[in-house]
Structures are given as C-alpha cells and as structure tokens.
Amino acid sequence: MMPAHQGDSGELRRNEPMSQHVSWRAGGRARQFYRPRHREDFLEFLHARPAQETLFLLGLGSNLLVREGGIDATVVQMHGALKEVKWEEGCLRIEAGVPAPKVARLAARAGCSGAEFLAGIPGTMGGVLAMNAGCYGAEIWNFVCQVETVDRLGVLRWRTPGDYDIGYRSVRLREECRLGPEEWFLSVLLHFPEGDAETARTRIRSLLAQRVADQPLEFPNAGSVFRNPAGGYAARLIEGCGLKGKRIGGAEVSLKHANFIVNRGQATATDIEILIAEIQSRILAEKGVCLHPEVRIVGERA
Ligand SMILES: Cc1cc2nc3c(=O)[nH]c(=O)nc-3n(C[C@H](O)[C@H](O)[C@H](O)COP(=O)(O)OP(=O)(O)OC[C@H]3O[C@@H](n4cnc5c(N)ncnc54)[C@H](O)[C@@H]3O)c2cc1C
C-alpha cells in the first residue's frame, strides 16, 4: 500500500482480533484492518486498494456482532480517524469518526438544545447515521441538514435527508438516488435549535444517570439487542417469558435490562448468536411476536 503522505498514513494490519474493537468484546478476526490517520488518508486508501477488495466500515463497534469465522474484508475504522468538528453558520459539521457523546457536549456548551440524547450513545456519528440511532423520543436524522458520502470508487456526494428512506433504526438510500456502489458517511451537517447551555448540561447529566440506573453498563454489551416490535417493548416480552438471567456459555440476558445481552467474561460470538436465536424462538412460541435484531450480525460462521 502507498502511504497517503509519507509517514502520515495508518497501518494496515492483518488478522486483527475484532473483539478489541467491538463493545461486546467477543468475536472473530478481520482479514485486514486499517485505521486512517485522517480524511485524506482514508480517501487515498480507497483509491489505492484493489477495486475487488471489499471494505467494511467500522465506527466504535457498539452495535456489532462479528461471528467467530471473522470478516473476510478490510475493516476500516473511522473512530480516531475522521475526527474533525467545526461550526458553520450555526450548524455543526462533524466527521464520521467523532463519538456521539462529544457532539452532545459541544452542542450543549454552545447553548443548543436537542442533542442531549446523543450523550449516552457510545457510537460514532457514522454509526449513528447508519443506524438512525436515537432514544428518549429523539433520532439523529431529525437534526440532519446534509450528509457527505463517499463510495468505493471514491466519488464524493452531498445528500439531504430527502434522498433517504428513514425509519426506526433504519436508513436506506432511495432506489432512485442510487448512482453507484454502496455509499458511506464521511461527515454530517447538523442543526440544533437554540437553547440554554445549563439546561442542556443538566439534561445530559440526568439522561446519563438514568442509563446507569437502567442499563448493565458494568458488563460488555451492545445496547438493545432487538428492535421494539410495533406498539410494544422487546424487553417486556423477554422478561415476560422468564428469560432474564438465561445463559449460553458466557452470554447472559441481563438481569438489569432484558433487552441487553451481556458478556460475563468469556462469551464467544457463537454464544451470543445462539442466545439471540433462543430468545427469538421463545418469544415467537409464547407471545406470537417475531423479534428482529437491532444489532448487526456480520462475518462468517466458525
Ligand atoms: C451501552 C449502549 C447503549 C446504547 N444505547 C443506544 C441508544 O440509546 N440508541 C441507539 O439507537 N443505539 C444505542 N446503542 C447502539 C449503538 O451505540 C448505536 O447503534 C450506534 O449508532 C452505533 O455506532 P458505532 O459507531 O458503534 O457503529 P458500529 O457498531 O461500528 O457499526 C454499526 C453499523 O454502522 C455502519 N457504519 C459505521 N460507520 C459508518 C459510516 N461512516 N458510514 C456508513 N456506515 C457506517 C457499520 O458498517 C455497521 O453496519 C447503544 C449501545 C451500547 C453499547
């Protein structure tokens, strides 16, 4: 690989353990792994890699289960790489690798309101955009003015929310807007309404305290495993079937929050996936509801 700028490019690693890069702290390896030094390095890397090489974009791995057989692709980590943030005429322009909680703090400090929900989402803005992440009644795409995307060929585009079908934890480029290969998010322009800095800071503190009280943050996890079914809550269904505390190997349905699966130390991705499947079949059999994972399951089976 040609360095982007001599001495200023990331390191291409082989056979990288993905357990070090996902919040579940479990899973297989990536065939190759690259963390660019910055945006230009990432764009040069895209051009330099053979066209047939598959790339997989990773944020903070807080919504990912990587199967034991690993990812047969080059994983490109945006966290720590695309990290610029700037204000432009009352809007925040943020690169895809910036952690969401940082955006919440920046917006609060500037006296904006509405970004507080991001404080407790432990992902990057790229992952937040890809998932339409949200909580407490807010979702990221409510605040998006524009996104900048890049595709595998290195083509850059600016897009507006109107180019996407946006739903609950789902974002898809509209069919008629697809012009080439898959597009990834490089940066986003966000607008939050004017508010009050102290009110926003207080709300952040209170939302974080609520999370500590409700979520098993003391164990590795990936947030809510299942999407909530229409008109209901996955956690209630799981708890209603007596599945709290159910264990497969080192994976356990959290005793604190039934829609979380925690890694009690030695969980494998297979333990977690079997537990997911077992929850699904019990809920279908006992409640007649088909639960769909919110977490993305990627990679090859062992
Ligand atoms: C304790 C905890 C609490 C959580 N609470 C919430 C919550 O309240 N609400 C919520 O919605 N989620 C929550 N999550 C889940 C998770 O944090 C979000 O889904 C987050 O958006 C994932 O971001 P990430 O950077 O970690 O993405 P990753 O897990 O790294 O990737 C997720 C997906 O996004 C894709 N992706 C990543 N970057 C890009 C990019 N630049 N362009 C295109 N695609 C990209 C990846 O390829 C992958 O398919 C929680 C997770 C944890 C561990």
The ligand as a Gaussian input file, in Angstrom:
#p B3LYP/6-31G(d) Opt

LIG

0 1
 C      -24.432000       0.740000      26.304000
 C      -25.038000       1.013000      24.931000
 C      -26.138000       1.849000      24.831000
 C      -26.691000       2.106000      23.572000
 N      -27.774000       2.949000      23.502000
 C      -28.316000       3.212000      22.285000
 C      -29.440000       4.086000      22.193000
 O      -29.924000       4.649000      23.169000
 N      -29.986000       4.296000      20.966000
 C      -29.479000       3.699000      19.855000
 O      -30.015000       3.930000      18.757000
 N      -28.409000       2.869000      19.917000
 C      -27.824000       2.611000      21.103000
 N      -26.752000       1.764000      21.180000
 C      -26.242000       1.089000      19.977000
 C      -25.092000       1.822000      19.239000
 O      -24.353000       2.658000      20.116000
 C      -25.639000       2.655000      18.076000
 O      -26.290000       1.829000      17.125000
 C      -24.536000       3.441000      17.363000
 O      -25.138000       4.241000      16.390000
 C      -23.505000       2.544000      16.675000
 O      -22.403000       3.356000      16.286000
 P      -20.968000       2.711000      16.050000
 O      -20.057000       3.765000      15.608000
 O      -20.557000       1.932000      17.248000
 O      -21.301000       1.734000      14.850000
 P      -20.715000       0.262000      14.580000
 O      -21.272000      -0.678000      15.617000
 O      -19.247000       0.312000      14.435000
 O      -21.397000      -0.054000      13.189000
 C      -22.799000      -0.188000      13.078000
 C      -23.178000      -0.179000      11.599000
 O      -22.930000       1.117000      11.078000
 C      -22.094000       1.018000       9.925000
 N      -21.245000       2.212000       9.853000
 C      -20.345000       2.636000      10.772000
 N      -19.768000       3.775000      10.359000
 C      -20.306000       4.066000       9.156000
 C      -20.115000       5.126000       8.221000
 N      -19.244000       6.110000       8.435000
 N      -20.856000       5.109000       7.088000
 C      -21.730000       4.122000       6.841000
 N      -21.952000       3.086000       7.688000
 C      -21.250000       3.065000       8.835000
 C      -21.291000      -0.248000      10.128000
 O      -20.799000      -0.751000       8.904000
 C      -22.332000      -1.152000      10.770000
 O      -23.153000      -1.733000       9.782000
 C      -26.156000       1.501000      22.421000
 C      -25.036000       0.655000      22.531000
 C      -24.479000       0.421000      23.778000
 C      -23.258000      -0.472000      23.880000

